Amino acid sequence: MDDRSRSAVLGPRLASPPRAEDGPTVTSRLVDTALVRTASDPRWTVTCVEYPYGVVRLERKARLTQIVVGDHVGSSESLQRGESFAAAACTADGELLVAVRAAPPAIVVNRHACRTRPCDGAAHDTEFPAAGERLILLSCAVFEAVPDVLVDGVNGVASGRLTTQDPESLLIDLVGAAACGAGVIVDHHPWVGSGP
């Protein structure tokens, strides 16, 4: 009996659990005028919402997930030229690098507090978020259309909304209020396993 016949008799094999180096599982769907994407791996879950004129570039490289959030202004190369953007890089080791260029800072929230990244007007910042912390990146168009979104969001820390609300629903609430632009939520998961 050859291997193919044996596997037909024994049934399908159980797949091994995903490993960080296998890359994230990505899903996409439309909700009204928004494109919603979710990428998951053992360490991070990245939820992206793009409304008209919003752009999220999500790329997976070896042991690294890169996210760039911006606005599509004029040419398709505006995001590549780096006119304004907020970006994050999530490593398999749990490190998070956040950078902005002519864009509002990202916010890192937990159940009790909120802080901006990069802090003190720096162009970039490194963070090792604790399990359960959430990074929120929003494009300039969101802040221009709904200037109080950050204040309202920070006030949401007191209610726990920023850390407990489903990331897709939260982004649709925040970015959908502007009806343009893009946003990303990066959720950090506790490490489960014996190695990275």
N, C-alpha and C positions, 0 to 999 in steps of 0.2 A: 504494500500500500504506500503510495507516494504522499508527500506532505499536503498536497491539495486535497486528496481524497480523505486523508486523516482529519484535516481541519473541517471538511464538510460533515464528517461523521461526528466530530467532537463539538461542533458549533463554533460560533465566532469567539475569538479570543478577547479577553478583557484588556482594554487599553490601559497602559500605565498612566499614572497621574501626570498632569502637565508639569514640565520643568520650566524654570525661569528662562533658560536658553532656547526653549521651543518658541518663544514669542507669544504675544498676547492673543487672546481670542477677541475678535472685533465683530460687532454687530452694528447695523445701520438701519434706520427707518425714518420715514417722514411723519411729522406731527404738524398739521396745518402747513405753514410756510417754513417750518424749521426742519433742518436735517439734524437728526440726533444720532450720535455714534458713541459706542461704549467699547473700550478696550480693557481687558482684564488679564492680569498675570498674577502669580502668587503674592507679589509684594504691593502692587498698585492696582487701582481701578480708575480709569480716566473716562469721564463722561463729557462729551462735547455737544454743544448746540450752536448751529449756524443759522441765523436768519438772513434775509437779503442784505448784501454788502458785508457780511461777516465771513471771515475765513479762519479755519482751524487746520493747521498742517500737523498731522500725527504720523510720526515715523518711528519705526523700531529698528534699532541696530543692535549689535552684540552687547547684551547685558545693559541696554540703555533704551529708554523710551523718551523721544523728544516731542515736545508740543510747542507750537507757535500760534498765538492768537493775534489776529489783526483785523483790519478792515480793507475791503476791496475798493480802492479809490482809483478810478481811472483805469490805468493799464493793469494787466494781469501780473506784471512784474513788481507792483508796488510793495507787496509783502517781501519779495526777495530782495528788493533794494533796501529794505529795512527802514522805511519812512517812519512807522511807529508800530511797535509790537510789544507783547508780553510773552515770555517764553519760559518753559520749564524743562528740565531734563531729570528723569527719574532713573536711578541706577538700581541694579539688582541687589546692591548692598544696603539699600534704604536711604541713600543720600538724595537730596533734592537740590538742584541748582536752579535759581530763579533769576531771570534777567529781564530788564525792560529798556525800551528805547522810545522816548517821547510818548510814553504811555503811563497810565496809572499803575501803582504797585499792585502786586497780588496781595491777598490776605490769607493768613493761616489762622484757622479757627479751631477751637476745641470747646468743650462744654462750658468753660469758665472764662475764656479770654479770646482776644483777637489781636493779631499783630501783623504789620505789613512787611512784605519782602519784595525787593530789597529794602533794607531799612536805611534811614538817614540820607536819602537821596542818592545812594550808591547805584551804579549801573547793574550790579549783580550781587548775589548773596548765596551762601550755601546754608542748607538747613538739614538737620536730621530729625524730621518730625516724629513725634511719638505716635504709637499705634492709636488709631481713632481720630487723629487730626486730619483736617481737610484744607487743601489749598484751593483758592478760588481766583481764577484769572478772567478778566473781562476786557473786551476791546474798547477803544476810545469812543466808538459810535454809541455804545451803551451808556457811557458816562455823559456824553454830550446830549443824548436824547432824554435821559432820565438822570439828571445830576445828583439827585438824592439817593441813588441806588446804593452807594457805598455806606452812607449814613444809615439808611434803612437796614442795610445788611448787617452793619456792626450792631445796631440796636437789636437785631435778631439773635445776637449771642445770648442776651439775657433770657430770651424765650427758649433758647436751645434750637431754634429753627434751622440755623446755618449748619448745625452738626447732625441733626436728627432727620431733617426732611430728605426724602428721596432725592438724589442728585439731579436726576432728569427733571423732576417737578420743580425743584428749586431754580434750576437754570431757566426753565421755561417761564417761571414767574419773574426772575430778574431780567433776563434778556428779552423776553416776550413783551415786557412793559415798554421797551424801546422800539420793538418791532423791526429792529435792524441790529446788525453787529453780531458778535459771537461771545461765547463764554465757555469755560472749562472748569470742571471740578476734579481734583485729584484726591482720591481717598487712599490713605496709607493703611495697609493691613498688618497685623502682628505677624511676625515671622513664625511659621510653623514648619518644623523639620529640623534636621540635624546639620544642615549646611546651606550656603547660599545658592 
